[in-house]
Amino acid sequence: MIKNGIVLLCLSVLPVLMGRSVVRSNVQDCSDIYARYYTSGVYTINTLNGPVNVYCEMVYGGNYRENWMVILRRMNGDVNFYRLWKSYKWGFGKTGGEHWLGLEFLHQLTLKHQYMLRVDVEDFQGQKAYALYRSFSVRSEADGYRLHVSGFVNGGAGDSLSYHNGMKFSTFDKDQDLSGDNCAKTYQGGFWFKDCAHTNPTGDYLGKKTGTASNPGVTWYYWKNSWAPLKSITMKIKRVV
């Protein structure tokens, strides 16, 4: 009995050590995981399509406690973001590194609950800033995974996303922008392009090389009112209700 108890105890703490939670039907996002674990890392949530690995960024200290689920991360160019619609629908990349969570999962999540979005940016000089949007949701595939974002709060990065509000998602093989061209092909990545973009988080990772209006690379234009390259950009959501 004691041995069995020890085994059960070890299994109960194993998810914490591995940075991954046990899949339970009520674990829908990082808010549910945060109720059990306070360590940032890769965890597993339950979706209508089965278990999905996500990266939860946990902030725990004093009266300041937050949990964020990363939906996009660019940091070194390890992952190619110039991909088909199907890839953007279901997600790709390395959950602990560069990755895209997946449009279908974003739709499922934001259909059930209300979420806010935070965008963290960093340049090659070590400067950091963020932009916060109090409301974020993604419609169904039948509606082109249309973006709804509002309630901008400036954390120093400026607002480069509101321009894209109401847009359907585009990839080079499924063009749904308003440009009359193919922004996804020009900008080398999938996004809620309009005509074409004020931000290009899924674009070609150019490193320190400055992009241009036709090939901006990974950018957040209204941080510095330029196509200055970003060292990293992270988009993450948190459940509000």
C-alpha positions, 0 to 999 in steps of 0.5 A, spaced: 500 500 500 505 504 501 509 503 495 502 504 491 501 511 495 508 513 493 507 511 486 501 515 486 504 521 489 510 521 484 505 521 478 501 527 481 507 531 481 510 529 475 506 534 470 509 539 474 516 537 473 515 536 466 511 542 465 505 539 462 498 538 466 494 532 465 489 532 460 482 533 464 476 535 460 475 542 464 482 544 462 481 549 457 486 554 457 492 556 461 487 559 466 485 552 468 492 550 469 494 556 473 489 554 478 494 548 479 501 550 477 505 556 477 510 555 473 511 557 465 512 551 460 508 547 456 502 544 458 496 540 455 489 543 454 483 539 452 479 541 445 474 539 441 479 535 437 483 532 442 489 534 447 493 540 444 500 542 447 500 550 449 505 554 452 503 557 458 506 564 461 505 564 468 507 570 472 506 569 480 509 574 485 506 578 491 499 581 488 501 580 481 498 574 478 497 572 471 497 567 466 497 567 459 497 562 453 502 564 447 498 563 440 504 566 436 512 566 438 518 569 433 524 569 436 530 566 432 527 564 425 528 557 427 521 555 424 518 557 417 512 561 417 511 561 410 505 556 410 499 553 407 492 555 410 491 548 413 498 549 417 495 555 420 488 552 421 491 547 426 498 550 428 505 548 427 512 549 430 515 548 437 511 549 442 517 551 447 520 556 441 517 559 435 510 557 433 503 558 431 497 555 436 492 554 430 486 558 428 481 553 429 483 552 436 483 560 437 476 560 434 474 554 439 477 558 445 474 565 444 467 562 442 466 559 449 470 565 453 472 572 453 479 573 452 484 579 452 490 579 447 497 582 449 503 583 444 510 583 447 515 586 442 523 586 443 528 590 438 536 588 438 538 593 442 534 590 448 528 595 448 521 592 450 514 594 449 507 591 449 500 593 446 494 590 450 487 589 447 482 588 452 477 584 447 480 579 442 476 573 438 476 569 432 470 567 428 469 560 424 473 558 418 466 559 414 467 566 416 474 566 414 477 566 421 475 573 421 479 577 427 475 582 432 480 586 436 478 592 440 480 596 447 487 598 445 492 600 451 498 602 450 504 599 453 509 603 449 509 599 443 503 603 439 497 600 436 499 596 430 493 591 430 487 595 430 488 596 423 487 589 421 480 588 425 474 585 422 479 582 417 479 575 414 485 571 415 490 570 409 495 565 407 499 565 400 494 559 398 488 562 400 488 570 399 482 574 403 485 581 404 483 587 400 489 589 397 487 586 390 494 583 391 496 577 395 499 580 401 501 573 404 505 572 398 508 578 398 509 579 406 512 571 406 507 569 412 499 568 414 495 574 417 489 578 418 492 582 412 488 588 410 492 592 405 497 590 407 499 590 414 501 595 420 504 589 423 507 582 420 509 577 426 509 571 421 513 574 416 520 572 414 525 573 420 530 578 417 535 578 423 538 585 424 537 587 417 532 592 416 526 590 412 522 594 407 515 596 405 514 590 400 518 585 405 518 588 412 520 582 415 517 581 423 515 588 425 510 592 429 510 598 425 507 603 430 512 602 435 517 606 432 514 608 426 518 604 421 519 597 419 525 596 424 526 589 425 524 585 431 528 580 435 522 577 438 514 578 438 509 574 442 502 574 442 498 571 448 491 571 450 488 571 457 481 569 459 477 575 462 470 571 463 
